[in-house]
Amino acid sequence: MAQQPHEIAVNVPQTLDPVYSNMIQIAYKDDEFTFIFLHQIPGINQAKAKAIVSITPRHAKNLLAVLTKTMADYEGKFGKIEQTGAQPAENVTTIRGYS
């Protein structure tokens, strides 16, 4: 029998500040993916880490599926997002098998 989606209460502390990221580094090893969200100021060859999130490979796969669906929903509502300027790979650094 398929598991039914369920709602959970989410508690967001008032002290939790939102962050803006325009670059990401992704590192992975056999048991986790780590996402380092960075903010790079245009014209400066430096970026500041704003948040680090580690998840299991299964959660990473689920994140990919959710992002794919959400992007399709967004483009269905607001129109296709055209790639301009930097290619996606230019804003992502992948570190394989880190320790």
Backbone as CSV, one residue per row, in Angstrom:
resi,resn,N_x,N_y,N_z,CA_x,CA_y,CA_z,C_x,C_y,C_z
1,MET,0.841,-1.179,0.000,0.000,0.000,0.000,0.886,1.243,0.000
2,ALA,0.599,2.199,-0.878,1.395,3.417,-0.985,1.176,4.302,0.234
3,GLN,2.245,4.920,0.671,2.157,5.812,1.814,1.521,7.124,1.377
4,GLN,0.575,7.611,2.148,-0.104,8.857,1.842,0.718,10.040,2.358
5,PRO,0.772,11.137,1.584,1.469,12.319,2.086,0.776,12.823,3.349
6,HIS,1.544,13.398,4.228,0.966,13.927,5.453,1.514,15.315,5.731
7,GLU,0.770,16.079,6.503,1.195,17.420,6.856,1.907,17.376,8.195
8,ILE,2.916,18.221,8.324,3.597,18.351,9.602,3.651,19.827,9.964
9,ALA,3.694,20.095,11.254,3.844,21.469,11.714,5.318,21.836,11.610
10,VAL,5.596,22.975,11.019,6.972,23.437,10.867,7.164,24.650,11.766
11,ASN,8.157,24.568,12.630,8.471,25.661,13.537,9.704,26.387,13.004
12,VAL,9.521,27.624,12.562,10.634,28.435,12.081,10.962,29.449,13.178
13,PRO,12.108,29.284,13.834,12.468,30.221,14.914,12.555,31.653,14.407
14,GLN,12.140,32.605,15.228,12.185,34.015,14.837,13.621,34.494,14.644
15,THR,14.574,33.791,15.222,15.975,34.185,15.099,16.622,33.651,13.820
16,LEU,15.886,32.845,13.055,16.414,32.292,11.814,16.283,33.325,10.703
17,ASP,17.421,33.811,10.217,17.425,34.828,9.178,17.439,34.186,7.801
18,PRO,16.690,34.735,6.851,16.782,34.235,5.477,18.131,34.622,4.878
19,VAL,18.601,33.844,3.940,19.858,34.142,3.264,19.618,34.166,1.759
20,TYR,20.440,34.927,1.059,20.402,34.967,-0.400,21.664,34.294,-0.911
21,SER,21.505,33.428,-1.892,22.634,32.720,-2.477,22.542,32.801,-3.985
22,ASN,23.670,33.106,-4.639,23.698,33.121,-6.092,24.753,32.167,-6.646
23,MET,25.276,31.317,-5.768,26.283,30.334,-6.156,26.205,29.183,-5.157
24,ILE,26.584,27.999,-5.598,26.537,26.845,-4.703,27.725,25.929,-4.981
25,GLN,28.244,25.329,-3.932,29.213,24.245,-4.053,28.510,22.992,-3.555
26,ILE,28.691,21.895,-4.277,28.070,20.631,-3.894,29.174,19.607,-3.716
27,ALA,29.215,19.013,-2.548,30.185,17.960,-2.263,29.405,16.696,-1.926
28,TYR,29.976,15.557,-2.277,29.291,14.322,-1.928,30.281,13.217,-1.636
29,LYS,29.828,12.290,-0.851,30.543,11.052,-0.585,29.491,9.968,-0.480
30,ASP,29.868,8.766,-0.108,28.933,7.650,-0.184,27.674,7.819,0.654
31,ASP,27.739,8.568,1.761,26.583,8.628,2.652,25.962,10.012,2.812
32,GLU,26.455,11.022,2.081,25.830,12.339,2.203,26.182,13.264,1.049
33,PHE,25.301,14.216,0.826,25.523,15.344,-0.065,25.594,16.579,0.824
34,THR,26.543,17.457,0.555,26.646,18.704,1.299,26.550,19.860,0.319
35,PHE,25.630,20.774,0.608,25.394,21.953,-0.219,25.898,23.164,0.548
36,ILE,26.836,23.887,-0.047,27.354,25.107,0.556,26.808,26.262,-0.278
37,PHE,25.874,27.001,0.298,25.243,28.117,-0.393,26.105,29.359,-0.190
38,LEU,26.484,29.984,-1.306,27.418,31.107,-1.295,26.770,32.359,-1.858
39,HIS,27.302,33.506,-1.470,26.903,34.764,-2.086,28.158,35.402,-2.665
40,GLN,28.163,35.560,-3.987,29.274,36.212,-4.668,28.814,37.586,-5.114
41,ILE,29.586,38.592,-4.747,29.274,39.951,-5.176,29.813,40.109,-6.594
42,PRO,28.968,40.539,-7.547,29.423,40.678,-8.933,30.683,41.535,-9.044
43,GLY,31.619,41.069,-9.878,32.843,41.804,-10.124,33.952,41.544,-9.120
44,ILE,33.673,40.770,-8.090,34.678,40.453,-7.077,34.912,38.955,-7.096
45,ASN,36.154,38.549,-7.145,36.491,37.128,-7.224,36.526,36.513,-5.831
46,GLN,35.404,36.633,-5.108,35.322,36.096,-3.762,33.854,35.836,-3.437
47,ALA,33.620,34.786,-2.673,32.255,34.463,-2.258,32.257,34.161,-0.768
48,LYS,31.137,34.449,-0.123,30.985,34.188,1.305,29.965,33.073,1.502
49,ALA,30.346,32.073,2.302,29.404,30.998,2.613,28.285,31.565,3.474
50,LYS,27.044,31.269,3.090,25.876,31.760,3.817,25.162,30.663,4.589
51,ALA,25.249,29.406,4.082,24.605,28.277,4.760,25.216,26.988,4.243
52,ILE,25.271,25.998,5.109,25.747,24.665,4.743,24.669,23.673,5.154
53,VAL,24.259,22.832,4.203,23.212,21.842,4.459,23.705,20.484,3.980
54,SER,23.646,19.481,4.847,24.009,18.108,4.478,22.765,17.233,4.540
55,ILE,22.602,16.380,3.519,21.458,15.475,3.455,21.919,14.114,2.937
56,THR,21.079,13.113,3.123,21.398,11.778,2.641,21.229,11.724,1.123
57,PRO,21.858,10.740,0.461,21.653,10.588,-0.982,20.171,10.410,-1.345
58,ARG,19.419,9.687,-0.539,17.983,9.507,-0.814,17.257,10.850,-0.763
59,HIS,17.573,11.685,0.226,16.949,13.004,0.299,17.387,13.881,-0.873
60,ALA,18.634,13.736,-1.316,19.112,14.491,-2.479,18.306,14.113,-3.719
61,LYS,18.035,12.830,-3.883,17.236,12.361,-5.029,15.819,12.921,-4.937
62,ASN,15.243,12.925,-3.730,13.908,13.503,-3.534,13.919,15.004,-3.815
63,LEU,14.980,15.699,-3.396,15.103,17.127,-3.655,15.121,17.401,-5.156
64,LEU,15.866,16.598,-5.897,15.914,16.747,-7.349,14.516,16.615,-7.960
65,ALA,13.767,15.615,-7.525,12.409,15.408,-8.049,11.494,16.575,-7.699
66,VAL,11.581,17.059,-6.464,10.740,18.177,-6.036,11.102,19.450,-6.793
67,LEU,12.404,19.710,-6.967,12.814,20.893,-7.724,12.367,20.821,-9.181
68,THR,12.464,19.642,-9.789,12.030,19.458,-11.174,10.540,19.750,-11.310
69,LYS,9.732,19.207,-10.403,8.285,19.434,-10.439,7.945,20.900,-10.158
70,THR,8.599,21.463,-9.160,8.328,22.846,-8.794,8.698,23.801,-9.923
71,MET,9.818,23.549,-10.602,10.226,24.399,-11.717,9.218,24.294,-12.868
72,ALA,8.746,23.091,-13.146,7.731,22.908,-14.195,6.451,23.660,-13.834
73,ASP,6.029,23.577,-12.564,4.841,24.308,-12.104,5.047,25.815,-12.248
74,TYR,6.217,26.300,-11.835,6.536,27.723,-11.912,6.481,28.211,-13.361
75,GLU,7.165,27.458,-14.262,7.187,27.870,-15.661,5.805,27.775,-16.298
76,GLY,4.981,26.835,-15.831,3.612,26.752,-16.322,2.800,27.980,-15.934
77,LYS,3.110,28.551,-14.780,2.376,29.721,-14.291,2.964,31.038,-14.796
78,PHE,4.285,31.143,-14.831,4.935,32.421,-15.137,5.674,32.456,-16.467
79,GLY,5.793,31.329,-17.147,6.508,31.283,-18.416,7.891,30.680,-18.261
80,LYS,8.422,30.226,-19.381,9.710,29.543,-19.392,10.829,30.491,-18.986
81,ILE,11.728,29.987,-18.182,12.906,30.754,-17.780,13.998,30.483,-18.800
82,GLU,14.438,31.528,-19.472,15.493,31.398,-20.474,16.847,31.519,-19.798
83,GLN,17.792,30.695,-20.218,19.155,30.768,-19.705,19.857,31.953,-20.351
84,THR,20.366,32.849,-19.555,21.154,33.965,-20.050,22.397,34.095,-19.185
85,GLY,23.431,34.670,-19.729,24.645,34.884,-18.950,25.333,33.577,-18.614
86,ALA,25.675,33.416,-17.354,26.420,32.234,-16.896,25.599,30.968,-17.071
87,GLN,26.254,29.950,-17.548,25.617,28.641,-17.638,25.513,28.061,-16.234
88,PRO,24.539,27.179,-15.967,24.372,26.635,-14.621,25.662,26.049,-14.046
89,ALA,26.438,25.359,-14.861,27.653,24.723,-14.361,28.685,25.744,-13.898
90,GLU,28.585,26.985,-14.369,29.541,28.009,-13.960,29.274,28.497,-12.542
91,ASN,28.064,28.295,-12.027,27.716,28.718,-10.676,27.673,27.565,-9.691
92,VAL,28.105,26.383,-10.121,28.112,25.201,-9.252,29.482,24.570,-9.307
93,THR,30.044,24.318,-8.155,31.304,23.603,-8.050,31.004,22.286,-7.364
94,THR,31.379,21.180,-7.996,31.142,19.864,-7.412,32.451,19.309,-6.899
95,ILE,32.437,18.865,-5.649,33.606,18.246,-5.030,33.240,16.795,-4.773
96,ARG,33.916,15.884,-5.451,33.580,14.467,-5.332,34.453,13.791,-4.280
97,GLY,33.839,12.920,-3.502,34.581,12.081,-2.579,35.385,12.865,-1.562
98,TYR,34.828,13.958,-1.081,35.540,14.741,-0.080,35.618,13.955,1.232
99,SER,36.456,14.430,2.129,36.531,13.774,3.439,36.483,14.784,4.552
